[in-house]
Amino acid sequence: MRLGINLGYWGAGMDADNLAVAQEADRLGYDVCWAAEAYGSDAPTVLAWVAAQTERIDVGSAILQIPARQPAMTAMTAATLDSLTKGRFRLGLGVSGPQVSEGWYGVKFDKPLARTREYVEIVRKAMTRERLSYEGEHWTLPLPGGPGKPIKLTVHPEREHIPLYIAAIGPKNLEQTGEIADGALLIFPAAEHLEATALTHIRAGREKAGLTMDGFDVCPTVPLAVGDDVTALADMFRPYTALYVGGMGSRKQNFYNQLARRMGYEKEAAEIQDKYLAGDKTGAAAAVPHSLIDSTTLLGSVERIADGMRAYAEAGVTTLTLAPAGFTLDERITALRAGTEAMERAGLA
């Protein structure tokens, strides 16, 4: 199992610290540094900034939002970043959610699976540097009856095949991800539930495509915090968990809420959502069970974190992406170093 880090969203007040965290991860031998985007910072700019000031660590988008860009533009971005970084770029894609897709980008959130499949097909075809033409339900290139003609990508990426990941939560999306992608970006992963909530569906997609799990990167993001008081550390993540389980998406389309329900928190997920959508964010955070937080994070001493890492590796994780928590840069760096030490103690390094 390899280690990665996730810097989250740029522009949240910790930008200088984020760069220092990425550089320390590079020095420590972490495998990949991911950056996110929603409706603030864009991921490609952040990744270019980080890549220019690191030496060996891969940089990856977790995620580039599919409604934000035409697929040919994403192919251009991927090829450019792969060229600039000398082969250190990983392309992570996701459909985002209905509120962002329709409210921010003005793109209807319908048929997300079909859109994702077509999007991936176009991106991959464009990056072959053959003349691009495509006929699908959601995209047709060139547009018929007009002046457009098939064009080919002029940028030469460093590699013929840039690793492509998809952020997936629901069973159908996970299955399709196994079928068409090189890796899955997961969130709120509990080692004891990983097979039922994710891997069984990914494996079905791999089998559908005539593939095995060999070479497929199972890549969950896991918050990391070091200290003696596990309960206090877990409480740090109550607002974060309540935001996703209670407030991401709409009442009917909250993929994180549905995931919590599949993990056995049916009643609790409903209560968190009811309170969050009613404006009671404090009550929603208080309603998050400690066990939900503890099972989807790495908290406590280095020894306890090592035990958690070993459980993730045994469950089938191939790249464990850490989100080191802390109120200061020193605390985040300490957590990052603890991650390396825990890997060694777990016998996974």
C-alpha positions in Angstrom: 0.0 0.0 0.0 1.2 3.5 -0.9 0.6 6.8 0.8 -0.8 10.0 -0.7 -2.0 13.3 0.7 -5.0 15.4 -0.1 -4.7 19.2 0.2 -8.4 19.8 -0.1 -9.6 23.1 -1.4 -7.2 26.0 -2.1 -8.1 29.4 -0.8 -9.3 28.2 2.6 -6.7 30.3 4.5 -4.0 27.7 4.6 -2.4 28.0 1.2 1.2 28.7 2.2 0.9 25.8 4.7 -0.5 23.5 2.0 2.5 24.1 -0.2 4.8 23.3 2.8 2.8 20.1 3.5 3.1 19.0 -0.1 6.9 19.7 -0.1 7.3 17.7 3.2 5.2 14.8 1.7 7.5 14.9 -1.3 10.6 14.7 1.0 9.1 11.9 3.0 8.4 9.8 -0.1 4.6 10.1 -0.4 3.4 8.8 -3.7 0.8 11.4 -4.8 -0.6 14.8 -3.8 -4.2 15.4 -4.7 -6.1 18.8 -4.9 -9.8 19.4 -5.0 -12.2 21.9 -6.6 -15.8 22.8 -6.0 -16.8 26.4 -6.7 -13.7 28.2 -5.5 -10.2 27.3 -6.5 -9.6 25.2 -9.6 -7.5 22.1 -9.3 -5.2 22.4 -12.4 -3.8 25.8 -11.3 -3.1 24.4 -7.8 -1.5 21.3 -9.2 0.8 23.2 -11.5 1.9 25.4 -8.6 2.6 22.4 -6.4 4.4 20.4 -9.1 6.7 23.3 -9.9 7.9 23.4 -6.3 8.2 19.6 -5.7 10.6 17.0 -7.2 9.2 13.5 -7.4 5.6 13.3 -5.9 2.8 12.8 -8.4 0.0 15.4 -8.5 -3.6 14.5 -9.1 -7.0 16.1 -9.5 -9.5 14.9 -6.9 -11.4 15.9 -8.8 -11.8 17.8 -12.1 -15.6 18.3 -12.2 -17.1 16.9 -15.4 -19.8 19.7 -15.7 -17.1 22.4 -15.5 -15.3 21.5 -18.7 -15.8 20.1 -22.2 -14.0 16.7 -22.4 -11.6 17.9 -25.0 -10.5 20.7 -22.6 -9.9 18.2 -19.9 -7.7 16.2 -22.4 -5.8 19.4 -23.1 -5.3 20.1 -19.4 -4.2 16.5 -18.7 -1.7 16.4 -21.5 -0.3 19.8 -20.6 0.1 18.9 -16.9 1.7 15.5 -17.7 4.1 17.2 -20.0 5.0 20.0 -17.6 5.5 17.6 -14.7 7.5 15.0 -16.7 4.9 12.3 -16.2 3.7 13.1 -12.6 0.0 13.8 -13.3 -3.0 11.7 -12.5 -6.4 12.7 -13.8 -9.3 12.3 -11.4 -12.8 13.0 -12.6 -16.2 13.3 -11.0 -19.7 14.5 -11.7 -19.9 16.7 -8.6 -23.5 17.1 -7.4 -26.8 18.5 -8.5 -26.5 21.8 -6.6 -23.0 22.6 -8.0 -23.6 21.2 -11.5 -26.9 23.1 -12.0 -26.4 26.1 -9.7 -22.8 27.0 -10.5 -22.1 25.5 -14.0 -25.7 25.6 -15.4 -25.3 22.0 -16.5 -28.3 19.7 -16.0 -27.5 16.9 -13.5 -29.1 14.1 -15.4 -27.8 10.7 -16.5 -24.5 11.1 -14.7 -23.3 7.5 -15.5 -23.9 7.9 -19.2 -22.2 11.4 -19.2 -19.2 10.0 -17.3 -18.8 7.1 -19.7 -18.9 9.4 -22.8 -16.7 11.9 -21.2 -14.0 9.3 -20.4 -14.2 7.9 -23.9 -13.7 11.3 -25.5 -10.8 12.3 -23.1 -9.0 9.0 -23.8 -9.6 9.3 -27.6 -8.4 12.9 -27.6 -5.2 11.9 -25.8 -4.3 9.3 -28.4 -3.6 12.3 -30.6 -5.8 10.9 -33.4 -8.3 13.3 -35.1 -11.2 13.6 -32.7 -14.7 12.6 -33.8 -17.4 11.2 -31.5 -21.1 10.4 -31.7 -22.9 10.0 -28.4 -26.0 10.9 -26.6 -24.4 13.9 -24.8 -21.6 14.9 -27.1 -21.2 14.9 -30.9 -17.8 16.0 -32.3 -17.6 17.7 -34.7 -21.1 19.3 -34.6 -23.0 18.1 -37.6 -23.9 20.5 -40.4 -21.4 23.2 -39.4 -17.8 24.3 -40.1 -16.2 22.1 -37.5 -13.8 19.4 -38.5 -12.0 16.6 -36.6 -8.9 18.1 -34.9 -6.1 16.3 -33.1 -4.4 17.3 -29.9 -1.1 19.1 -30.6 0.5 18.6 -27.1 2.5 15.5 -26.5 1.9 14.2 -23.0 4.9 12.6 -21.3 3.2 9.2 -21.2 0.9 7.4 -23.7 -1.5 6.5 -20.9 -2.2 9.0 -18.1 -3.8 7.2 -15.1 -7.5 8.1 -14.9 -9.5 7.9 -11.7 -13.2 8.5 -11.0 -14.7 9.6 -7.7 -17.4 7.1 -7.0 -19.8 6.4 -4.1 -22.9 4.7 -5.4 -23.0 1.0 -6.4 -23.7 1.7 -10.1 -21.0 4.4 -10.4 -18.5 2.1 -8.6 -19.2 -0.7 -11.0 -18.8 1.6 -14.0 -15.6 3.0 -12.5 -14.2 -0.5 -12.3 -15.1 -1.0 -15.9 -13.7 2.2 -17.5 -11.1 3.7 -15.1 -7.6 2.9 -13.7 -8.6 3.8 -10.1 -11.4 4.8 -7.8 -11.3 7.9 -5.5 -13.3 7.0 -2.4 -14.5 9.0 0.6 -15.7 8.0 4.1 -14.1 4.5 3.8 -14.5 2.2 6.7 -12.2 -0.8 6.4 -14.8 -3.2 7.7 -17.4 -2.1 5.2 -15.1 -1.5 2.2 -15.8 -4.8 0.5 -19.6 -4.4 0.7 -19.8 -0.7 0.0 -17.2 -0.4 -2.7 -15.0 -3.3 -3.8 -17.7 -5.8 -4.7 -19.1 -3.3 -7.2 -15.7 -2.3 -8.6 -14.8 -5.9 -9.0 -18.0 -6.5 -10.9 -17.1 -3.7 -13.3 -13.6 -5.1 -13.8 -15.1 -8.5 -14.6 -17.6 -7.0 -17.0 -14.6 -5.5 -18.9 -12.7 -8.8 -18.8 -10.2 -7.4 -16.3 -9.0 -8.3 -12.8 -8.2 -6.0 -9.9 -4.5 -6.2 -10.7 -3.2 -2.7 -11.4 -6.5 -1.0 -10.3 -5.8 1.7 -7.7 -8.3 1.7 -4.7 -7.6 5.2 -3.4 -9.7 6.4 -0.4 -9.1 9.7 1.4 -8.8 9.4 5.2 -8.5 12.3 7.7 -5.5 11.9 10.0 -5.0 13.3 13.5 -2.4 12.4 16.1 -2.9 12.6 19.9 -3.8 10.8 23.0 -7.5 11.7 23.3 -9.3 9.8 20.5 -12.7 11.2 21.4 -11.5 14.8 21.3 -9.7 14.1 17.9 -12.9 12.6 16.5 -14.9 15.6 17.6 -12.7 17.8 15.3 -14.3 16.0 12.4 -17.9 16.3 13.5 -18.7 19.4 11.4 -16.9 17.9 8.4 -18.9 14.7 8.6 -22.2 16.5 9.3 -21.6 18.7 6.2 -21.2 15.8 3.9 -23.8 13.4 5.4 -26.3 16.2 6.1 -25.8 19.0 3.7 -24.1 17.9 0.5 -26.5 17.7 -2.4 -30.3 17.7 -1.9 -32.4 15.7 0.4 -33.1 13.2 -2.4 -29.6 13.2 -3.9 -27.0 13.1 -1.2 -24.6 10.3 -2.1 -22.7 10.6 1.3 -25.9 10.2 3.2 -26.8 7.1 1.2 -23.3 5.7 1.9 -23.7 6.2 5.7 -27.0 4.4 5.4 -25.4 1.5 3.6 -22.8 1.3 6.4 -25.6 0.7 8.9 -26.3 4.3 10.1 -29.8 4.5 8.7 -31.4 6.3 11.6 -28.4 8.5 12.4 -28.0 9.6 8.7 -31.6 10.7 8.6 -31.3 12.7 11.9 -28.1 14.4 10.7 -29.7 15.4 7.4 -32.9 16.6 9.0 -31.0 18.8 11.4 -28.6 20.1 8.9 -31.2 21.0 6.3 -33.2 22.7 9.1 -30.2 25.0 9.8 -29.2 23.3 13.0 -25.6 22.6 12.0 -24.5 22.2 15.6 -27.2 19.6 16.3 -26.3 17.8 13.1 -22.6 17.6 14.2 -23.7 16.3 17.6 -25.8 13.6 16.0 -22.8 12.1 14.2 -22.0 8.8 15.9 -18.4 8.6 17.2 -18.1 5.1 15.6 -18.8 6.6 12.1 -16.0 9.1 12.5 -13.6 6.7 14.1 -14.1 4.0 11.4 -13.5 6.5 8.6 -10.5 8.3 9.9 -7.1 7.5 11.4 -6.9 8.9 15.0 -4.8 8.5 18.0 -1.3 7.3 18.7 1.1 6.2 16.0 0.5 2.6 17.1 -3.3 3.0 16.7 -2.9 4.6 13.3 -0.6 1.8 12.2 -3.4 -0.7 13.2 -5.9 1.3 11.1 -3.5 1.4 8.1 -3.0 -2.4 8.4 -6.8 -2.9 8.3 -7.1 -0.7 5.2 -4.4 -2.6 3.4 -6.0 -5.9 4.3 -9.3 -4.6 3.1 -7.9 -3.9 -0.4 -6.7 -0.3 -0.3 -3.7 0.2 -2.6 -3.1 4.0 -2.1 -4.2 5.5 1.2 -4.6 9.2 0.8 -4.2 11.1 4.1 -5.7 14.5 4.9 -3.4 15.6 7.8 -5.4 17.7 10.3 -4.1 20.4 12.6 -4.7 24.0 13.5 -1.1 25.0 12.7 1.5 24.0 10.1 3.6 22.2 12.7 0.6 20.1 13.7 -0.1 19.1 10.1 3.6 18.3 9.5 3.7 16.2 12.7 0.6 14.3 11.5 2.3 13.8 8.1 5.4 12.4 9.7 3.3 10.2 11.9 1.7 8.7 8.8 5.1 7.7 7.5 6.1 6.2 10.9 2.8 4.4 11.2 3.3 2.8 7.7 6.7 1.5 8.9 5.4 0.2 12.1 2.5 -1.6 10.3 5.1 -3.2 8.0 3.6 -1.7 4.9 6.4 0.7 3.9 
